[in-house]
Amino acid sequence: MIQYAYTLYNLNGAETSLSPMSDLYPLDKGIGNGGGGVNEVVGAMPVVVIEDVDPKYTYIKLYSVEY
């Protein structure tokens, strides 16, 4: 399982607080096949889309939390 969050920032300037965490997304081999071993590559490949980004900031830090 994995979750994502982000902050927006300007170089040598302001940074936002951490966004709310995303929903939990499974990282597994498919329905009924379970998860993989440590450092095993599985078929899941999440795509992260961040909408409505404040144009006052020029950079994004993306955080992932893997369970």
C-alpha positions, 0 to 999 in steps of 0.5 A, a space after each residue: 500500500 502507498 499514499 502520497 502528499 506534497 508541499 509547494 515551495 519557492 527556492 530560498 523562500 516560502 513553503 506550504 504545509 504538507 497536503 492531506 495524504 492521498 487515499 491508500 493505493 495497493 501495490 500488488 501483482 493483481 487481484 488475488 495474487 497478493 503482494 510482492 517480496 521486499 524490493 520485488 518489482 510488481 505490476 502496479 504503477 501509480 500515476 500521481 496527478 496534482 490539480 489546482 496548484 497555486 501559481 505563486 509556487 514554482 516547485 513541488 516536493 512529493 512525499 510517498 509513504 509505503 506500508 
